Amino acid sequence: MTAPLRCVLSASRRTDIPAFYLDWFLEGIRRGRFEVLGPYQRQPRQVPATVAAVHTIVFWSKDFGPFLRRRVGEDLQRQGFHLFFNFTVNSQDRVLEPRVPALQERLDQLAELGRRFSPAAIHWRFDPICHYRTADGRRHDNRGDLERIADAAAAAGIRRCVTSFVDLYPKVCRRAERAGIRFESPTMDEKAAILETMAATLARRGICLETCCESEVLAHLPPDSPVRPGACIPSDRLMALFGGRLSLRGDAGQRRRAGCRCRVSVDIGSYALHPCHHNCLFCYARPAGPSDSRP
């Protein structure tokens, strides 16, 4: 009889576990299970967290400092877990991302992740691309440090960058207005040109550009464009890196119509129980209303 497929744990799209919730995460690993609430119906679900049940843990973060200082990755590897990292490193912009570490600190973390773990197991996420206008009428975007970050990623051996454009949900726009800015959405042609320029910049450093949920923009690119749709949970790559067998079924819980190519995984974070304290202005996970100002 064929053994059941192990799963991929996503830790987490809904919050920043490596930065803020390592104690909770490690307690779940110690118990061998997580109790996870569904994001909408809030029904509890028991998620196994043993090496026998989990093929790879995919960590998402904007600050791997606590994870690195506590040598969490090494401990997990000794237990037999495989690890993959989605590290979002954007340009320094205290309006958009007021509480992430300074850019150089994040670049140092990126290099350290590459040294301790395989660079092939790291996605650099430059995400999302934002355009906005301040009260004085000036236009801004957050691509100013792209080349500096790309240089650091290339030096660390990282060969993939994943990006997308900010999604202008009503609560995000209202939050921006309270902060004194107004998000703007480039035209489809402008978005296509931005991706082509980014791809050329990254290609000179040996990095390929992939998109997250940007099927409309991809349709506007020329057929020979180097920009490709990406998967933040890339189970085919996880099997190539670590062996074993994983389901290659698309994740029905993600935005597949928008172009998400993530494979099925189990996300163990919670919007309600694990609020993210980076307080990023564009974040879809932050609640609307007065709680936007919560530290």
TALINMO-V705291 format. One record per residue. N is the residue number from 1. RES is the residue in one letter. OMEGA is omega in degrees with one decimal (NA if undefined). Layout:
n = (N/N)
res = (RES/RES)
omega = (OMEGA/OMEGA)
//
This chain:
n = (1/2/3/4/5/6/7/8/9/10/11/12/13/14/15/16/17/18/19/20/21/22/23/24/25/26/27/28/29/30/31/32/33/34/35/36/37/38/39/40/41/42/43/44/45/46/47/48/49/50/51/52/53/54/55/56/57/58/59/60/61/62/63/64/65/66/67/68/69/70/71/72/73/74/75/76/77/78/79/80/81/82/83/84/85/86/87/88/89/90/91/92/93/94/95/96/97/98/99/100/101/102/103/104/105/106/107/108/109/110/111/112/113/114/115/116/117/118/119/120/121/122/123/124/125/126/127/128/129/130/131/132/133/134/135/136/137/138/139/140/141/142/143/144/145/146/147/148/149/150/151/152/153/154/155/156/157/158/159/160/161/162/163/164/165/166/167/168/169/170/171/172/173/174/175/176/177/178/179/180/181/182/183/184/185/186/187/188/189/190/191/192/193/194/195/196/197/198/199/200/201/202/203/204/205/206/207/208/209/210/211/212/213/214/215/216/217/218/219/220/221/222/223/224/225/226/227/228/229/230/231/232/233/234/235/236/237/238/239/240/241/242/243/244/245/246/247/248/249/250/251/252/253/254/255/256/257/258/259/260/261/262/263/264/265/266/267/268/269/270/271/272/273/274/275/276/277/278/279/280/281/282/283/284/285/286/287/288/289/290/291/292/293/294/295)
res = (M/T/A/P/L/R/C/V/L/S/A/S/R/R/T/D/I/P/A/F/Y/L/D/W/F/L/E/G/I/R/R/G/R/F/E/V/L/G/P/Y/Q/R/Q/P/R/Q/V/P/A/T/V/A/A/V/H/T/I/V/F/W/S/K/D/F/G/P/F/L/R/R/R/V/G/E/D/L/Q/R/Q/G/F/H/L/F/F/N/F/T/V/N/S/Q/D/R/V/L/E/P/R/V/P/A/L/Q/E/R/L/D/Q/L/A/E/L/G/R/R/F/S/P/A/A/I/H/W/R/F/D/P/I/C/H/Y/R/T/A/D/G/R/R/H/D/N/R/G/D/L/E/R/I/A/D/A/A/A/A/A/G/I/R/R/C/V/T/S/F/V/D/L/Y/P/K/V/C/R/R/A/E/R/A/G/I/R/F/E/S/P/T/M/D/E/K/A/A/I/L/E/T/M/A/A/T/L/A/R/R/G/I/C/L/E/T/C/C/E/S/E/V/L/A/H/L/P/P/D/S/P/V/R/P/G/A/C/I/P/S/D/R/L/M/A/L/F/G/G/R/L/S/L/R/G/D/A/G/Q/R/R/R/A/G/C/R/C/R/V/S/V/D/I/G/S/Y/A/L/H/P/C/H/H/N/C/L/F/C/Y/A/R/P/A/G/P/S/D/S/R/P)
omega = (179.0/179.4/178.5/179.5/172.2/-174.9/171.4/173.9/176.1/-172.5/0.6/173.4/-168.6/-179.0/178.8/-178.3/-179.5/-179.0/-166.6/-169.4/179.9/180.0/177.6/-178.8/-177.3/175.1/176.4/176.1/179.7/179.5/-176.8/178.7/171.9/168.3/-173.1/175.0/174.3/-174.1/-176.0/-178.5/177.6/176.6/-179.0/179.2/176.9/-178.7/178.5/-179.0/177.5/178.2/179.4/-176.0/-172.4/176.6/-175.7/169.0/177.3/179.2/174.8/179.6/167.1/-178.5/178.7/-178.6/179.1/179.6/-179.0/-177.5/-178.1/178.8/-179.6/-178.4/179.4/178.5/179.3/178.5/177.9/177.3/178.3/179.0/168.7/-175.0/175.0/-170.6/167.9/-174.9/177.2/175.9/178.3/174.9/177.4/179.5/-175.5/173.2/-175.9/-175.3/-168.7/-170.1/172.5/178.4/176.4/-174.6/-177.8/177.0/179.0/177.1/174.9/177.3/178.8/178.1/-179.4/174.8/179.1/179.7/-174.4/-176.1/-178.5/174.3/178.1/179.3/-179.2/166.1/167.3/176.3/169.4/-161.4/-3.6/169.7/-175.5/169.8/-179.2/179.9/178.2/-174.2/178.9/177.3/-177.6/178.9/-178.3/166.4/-175.3/179.1/-172.4/-177.7/-174.7/-176.5/178.4/179.7/179.7/177.4/-179.0/179.5/179.5/179.1/178.1/179.4/-177.8/-171.0/178.9/172.5/178.8/-177.5/171.8/174.9/-177.1/175.2/-173.1/173.5/-179.3/-178.2/177.2/179.5/178.2/178.6/178.6/179.3/177.9/178.7/175.7/176.0/176.1/176.7/175.7/179.1/176.5/174.0/179.8/177.8/178.1/177.9/179.0/179.6/178.3/-179.9/179.1/178.4/177.4/-178.5/178.8/178.3/-177.5/-178.0/178.0/179.5/177.4/-177.7/176.4/-178.1/176.1/-178.3/175.6/175.0/179.9/-176.4/179.6/-179.6/179.5/180.0/178.9/-179.7/177.2/-176.9/-178.6/-179.9/176.2/-178.8/-176.6/173.2/-175.9/176.9/178.6/168.7/-171.5/-171.3/176.2/178.3/179.1/177.2/177.9/-179.5/-166.2/-176.9/178.8/-176.9/176.8/172.5/174.6/177.0/176.5/-178.7/-177.3/-179.8/-178.9/-173.1/-175.2/179.1/178.6/176.8/179.1/179.3/178.6/174.0/-172.6/178.1/176.9/179.9/-173.3/178.9/-180.0/174.7/-173.1/-174.6/-175.7/179.8/179.3/-175.4/174.6/177.7/179.5/-172.1/-173.9/-168.1/176.9/-174.7/-179.7/179.0/177.1/171.6/-173.9/-177.5/175.9/-176.6/-179.2/-179.3/NA)
//
